[in-house]
Amino acid sequence: MPAELQHLPVSASADEVVRVLREDGGVIVDQLIDAPTVARINAEVDGFVAAADPAMRHLNPALQFFFGDRTKHVSGLAGKSRTFATEVMVHPLLLGVCDDVLRPSCARYQLNLGHLLARGPGAEAQLLHRDEDVWNLVPRPHPELQLASIIALVDFDRDNGATRVVPGSQRWDRLRFPEPGEIADAAMRAGSAVIYLGSALHGGGENRTADRWRRGIHLSYTLGWLRTEENNYLAVPPAVAARLPRLCQEVLGYAVHDAIELNGGYLGMVALRDPVELLESGEL
């Protein structure tokens, strides 16, 4: 019998979500965002998705192979969908889980990636991987570096390439690979989210359908002292960030990572000041 992920309602506490994450490495939160919110996001991104080229030239051949030529990308999503920025990126449940998983290892966590992927018919299954390996030079053992999620903007099922997660793999030896029965398909309704640790094996599934695009958001957070995968200051520049609520600006990384009270230093200042305050005063 294939592995399965546990489902929790959006009413679950952050502690409940973290308990399952610690046990399985991944969990599905049903209806994290409601249908009207899903509809608003889809309306805000439809034009960007239509314009995206699935055969785009990527950063390097490795990424070209990883994503293939059947996936449309919309990056810098917080600068393109206000609904995403204000209602999903700073969702209280997601930030509550970050408080538990990431906050013990940093003075402030930050957005790593807010990226829409529409995986079309014929998209091949991704190689199973650990998101934390983008920071492969951080010596092991180390604390969790990242918390990630895939939020469904359409229904996810096995046929259209639901995300695959390997429960328990966050504790595995790095050389262990899963048997087919150890891989769970994150089948879920639109608005639901599969949340997983950066140390858990996962990957997009194969889209076997003839005409169904699997549209979802990859939303992840990382420690405030790590370099993020996407340069969020350019993806969401100050002129755009200034129109967002302060909490969104902070999560985007505009706030200083201030570890003075932890006997450390500070990172990300501008002219010896906190950029988020400069946004508020109009100086940035």
C-alpha positions as CSV (number, residue, x, y, z in Angstrom):
1,M,0.0,0.0,0.0
2,P,1.5,3.4,-0.9
3,A,2.5,5.9,1.7
4,E,0.1,8.6,2.7
5,L,0.4,12.1,4.1
6,Q,-1.8,13.1,7.1
7,H,-4.4,15.8,6.5
8,L,-5.2,18.5,9.0
9,P,-7.9,21.2,8.8
10,V,-7.0,24.9,8.5
11,S,-8.3,25.3,12.1
12,A,-5.4,23.1,13.4
13,S,-2.9,24.9,15.5
14,A,0.7,25.6,14.5
15,D,1.7,23.1,17.2
16,E,-0.4,20.4,15.6
17,V,1.1,21.0,12.2
18,V,4.6,21.0,13.6
19,R,4.0,17.8,15.4
20,V,3.1,16.0,12.2
21,L,6.0,17.7,10.3
22,R,8.4,16.4,12.9
23,E,7.0,13.0,12.5
24,D,6.5,12.7,8.8
25,G,8.4,15.6,7.2
26,G,5.2,16.7,5.4
27,V,1.5,17.4,6.0
28,I,-1.5,18.5,4.0
29,V,-3.5,21.4,5.4
30,D,-6.9,21.3,3.8
31,Q,-8.4,24.5,2.5
32,L,-5.5,26.7,3.8
33,I,-7.1,29.5,1.7
34,D,-10.7,29.6,0.7
35,A,-12.3,29.5,-2.8
36,P,-12.7,33.3,-3.2
37,T,-9.0,33.8,-2.3
38,V,-8.0,31.1,-4.8
39,A,-10.2,32.8,-7.5
40,R,-8.6,36.2,-6.8
41,I,-5.1,34.9,-7.1
42,N,-5.9,33.0,-10.3
43,A,-7.4,36.2,-11.8
44,E,-4.3,38.2,-10.8
45,V,-1.9,35.8,-12.3
46,D,-3.8,34.6,-15.4
47,G,-2.1,37.1,-17.7
48,F,1.4,36.3,-16.4
49,V,0.7,32.5,-16.8
50,A,-0.6,33.1,-20.4
51,A,2.6,35.0,-21.3
52,A,5.0,32.5,-19.7
53,D,7.0,30.3,-22.1
54,P,7.3,26.7,-20.9
55,A,10.4,26.3,-23.1
56,M,12.1,29.3,-21.5
57,R,15.9,29.3,-21.1
58,H,16.8,28.7,-17.5
59,L,19.8,29.8,-15.4
60,N,21.8,26.7,-16.3
61,P,21.5,23.3,-17.9
62,A,20.8,21.6,-14.5
63,L,17.7,23.8,-14.0
64,Q,16.7,23.3,-17.6
65,F,16.7,19.5,-17.0
66,F,15.0,19.7,-13.6
67,F,12.0,21.8,-14.8
68,G,11.8,20.5,-18.4
69,D,9.9,22.2,-21.2
70,R,6.3,21.6,-20.0
71,T,6.2,24.0,-17.1
72,K,5.2,27.7,-17.0
73,H,6.9,29.9,-14.4
74,V,5.7,33.1,-12.7
75,S,8.4,34.3,-10.3
76,G,8.4,37.2,-7.9
77,L,4.8,36.4,-7.1
78,A,4.6,38.8,-4.2
79,G,5.1,41.7,-6.7
80,K,2.5,40.4,-9.1
81,S,-0.4,39.2,-6.9
82,R,-1.3,41.4,-3.9
83,T,-3.6,38.7,-2.7
84,F,-0.7,36.3,-2.5
85,A,1.5,38.8,-0.7
86,T,-1.1,39.9,1.9
87,E,-3.2,36.8,2.4
88,V,-0.9,33.8,1.7
89,M,2.7,34.8,2.2
90,V,1.9,36.0,5.7
91,H,-0.8,33.5,6.5
92,P,-0.9,33.2,10.3
93,L,-0.7,29.4,10.3
94,L,2.3,29.3,8.0
95,L,4.1,32.0,10.0
96,G,3.2,30.1,13.2
97,V,4.9,27.0,11.9
98,C,7.9,29.1,10.8
99,D,8.1,30.5,14.4
100,D,8.5,26.9,15.7
101,V,10.7,25.4,12.9
102,L,12.9,28.3,11.9
103,R,12.8,31.0,14.6
104,P,15.0,29.1,17.1
105,S,17.9,29.4,14.6
106,C,17.6,33.0,13.6
107,A,16.6,36.4,14.7
108,R,14.1,36.7,11.9
109,Y,13.1,34.3,9.0
110,Q,12.3,35.5,5.5
111,L,10.7,34.6,2.2
112,N,12.9,32.3,0.2
113,L,10.7,31.9,-2.8
114,G,7.2,32.8,-4.0
115,H,6.9,31.2,-7.3
116,L,4.0,29.9,-9.4
117,L,4.4,26.8,-11.4
118,A,1.9,25.6,-14.0
119,R,2.9,22.0,-14.9
120,G,1.4,21.1,-18.2
121,P,0.4,17.8,-19.9
122,G,3.5,15.8,-20.5
123,A,5.5,17.3,-17.7
124,E,7.8,14.6,-16.4
125,A,8.1,13.7,-12.7
126,Q,10.8,15.7,-11.0
127,L,13.8,14.0,-9.4
128,L,13.1,13.6,-5.7
129,H,15.2,16.1,-3.9
130,R,15.6,18.1,-0.6
131,D,15.1,21.8,-0.9
132,E,17.7,22.5,1.7
133,D,20.4,21.2,-0.6
134,V,20.6,24.6,-2.3
135,W,22.6,25.5,0.9
136,N,24.8,22.4,0.6
137,L,27.8,24.2,2.1
138,V,26.2,24.6,5.5
139,P,28.0,21.9,7.6
140,R,25.9,19.0,8.9
141,P,24.4,18.3,11.2
142,H,22.4,21.6,11.1
143,P,19.0,22.8,12.2
144,E,16.1,23.0,9.7
145,L,17.1,25.7,7.1
146,Q,13.8,26.0,5.3
147,L,10.1,25.4,5.5
148,A,8.3,25.0,2.2
149,S,4.8,24.5,0.9
150,I,3.0,23.9,-2.4
151,I,-0.4,25.6,-2.4
152,A,-2.9,24.2,-5.0
153,L,-4.6,26.7,-7.2
154,V,-6.5,23.8,-8.9
155,D,-7.3,20.4,-7.7
156,F,-4.1,18.2,-7.4
157,D,-4.4,14.5,-8.1
158,R,-2.0,11.7,-9.2
159,D,-2.9,12.1,-12.9
160,N,-2.1,15.8,-13.1
161,G,1.2,15.5,-11.2
162,A,0.4,16.1,-7.5
163,T,3.5,16.8,-5.5
164,R,5.2,13.6,-4.1
165,V,6.6,13.6,-0.6
166,V,8.5,10.8,1.2
167,P,7.2,10.6,4.8
168,G,10.0,10.2,7.3
169,S,12.8,11.0,4.8
170,Q,13.9,14.0,6.9
171,R,15.6,11.5,9.2
172,W,17.1,9.2,6.5
173,D,20.7,8.7,5.7
174,R,21.6,10.9,2.7
175,L,22.3,7.9,0.5
176,R,19.0,6.2,1.1
177,F,16.5,6.3,-1.8
178,P,12.8,5.5,-1.4
179,E,11.0,2.4,-2.6
180,P,7.9,3.2,-4.7
181,G,5.6,2.3,-1.8
182,E,7.3,4.9,0.4
183,I,6.3,7.9,-1.8
184,A,3.0,9.7,-1.0
185,D,1.0,11.7,-3.6
186,A,-0.2,15.0,-2.1
187,A,-3.7,14.8,-3.7
188,M,-5.7,17.8,-2.4
189,R,-8.4,20.3,-3.4
190,A,-7.7,23.8,-4.7
191,G,-6.8,26.0,-1.8
192,S,-5.1,23.3,0.2
193,A,-1.4,23.1,0.9
194,V,1.2,20.5,1.4
195,I,3.8,21.8,3.9
196,Y,7.1,20.1,4.2
197,L,10.5,20.5,5.8
198,G,13.5,21.4,3.7
199,S,15.1,18.2,4.8
200,A,12.3,16.0,3.3
201,L,12.5,14.3,-0.1
202,H,9.8,15.5,-2.5
203,G,9.2,16.4,-6.1
204,G,6.5,17.3,-8.6
205,G,4.7,14.3,-10.1
206,E,4.2,13.4,-13.8
207,N,1.3,15.1,-15.5
208,R,-0.3,12.3,-17.4
209,T,-3.4,14.2,-18.5
210,A,-4.1,15.4,-22.0
211,D,-5.3,18.9,-21.2
212,R,-5.1,19.7,-17.5
213,W,-2.5,22.2,-16.2
214,R,-1.5,21.7,-12.6
215,R,-1.2,25.2,-11.3
216,G,0.3,25.8,-7.8
217,I,2.4,28.1,-5.7
218,H,5.8,27.1,-4.3
219,L,6.1,29.2,-1.1
220,S,9.1,28.7,1.1
221,Y,10.8,30.5,4.0
222,T,14.4,30.3,5.2
223,L,16.6,31.6,8.0
224,G,17.2,35.4,7.9
225,W,20.9,35.0,7.7
226,L,21.0,32.8,4.5
227,R,21.0,34.0,0.9
228,T,17.6,33.4,-0.6
229,E,17.1,31.4,-3.9
230,E,15.2,34.4,-5.4
231,N,16.6,37.9,-5.1
232,N,13.4,39.3,-3.5
233,Y,14.7,42.9,-3.4
234,L,14.8,42.9,-7.2
235,A,11.7,40.6,-7.7
236,V,9.7,43.0,-5.4
237,P,11.6,46.3,-5.6
238,P,11.1,49.1,-3.0
239,A,8.6,50.9,-5.2
240,V,6.4,47.9,-5.1
241,A,7.2,46.7,-1.5
242,A,6.3,50.2,-0.2
243,R,2.7,49.6,-1.1
244,L,2.5,46.4,1.0
245,P,1.8,46.2,4.7
246,R,4.8,46.3,7.0
247,L,4.6,42.6,7.9
248,C,4.8,41.7,4.2
249,Q,7.9,43.9,3.8
250,E,9.5,42.2,6.8
251,V,8.9,38.7,5.5
252,L,10.2,39.8,2.1
253,G,13.5,40.5,3.8
254,Y,13.4,44.3,4.0
255,A,13.8,44.3,7.7
256,V,17.2,44.0,9.3
257,H,18.2,40.6,10.7
258,D,19.0,42.0,14.2
259,A,20.8,39.5,16.4
260,I,22.2,42.0,18.9
261,E,20.2,40.6,21.7
262,L,21.5,37.2,20.9
263,N,25.1,38.4,21.2
264,G,25.4,38.6,17.4
265,G,25.3,41.4,14.9
266,Y,22.9,42.8,12.3
267,L,22.5,42.1,8.6
268,G,20.9,44.0,5.7
269,M,21.1,47.6,6.9
270,V,21.1,50.6,4.6
271,A,23.1,53.7,5.8
272,L,23.2,52.1,9.3
273,R,19.4,52.1,9.4
274,D,16.6,49.5,9.0
275,P,15.4,49.4,5.4
276,V,11.8,48.7,6.5
277,E,11.8,52.0,8.4
278,L,13.2,53.8,5.3
279,L,10.3,52.4,3.3
280,E,7.8,53.7,5.9
281,S,9.4,57.2,5.8
282,G,9.6,57.3,2.0
283,E,13.4,57.5,2.0
284,L,13.8,54.2,0.2
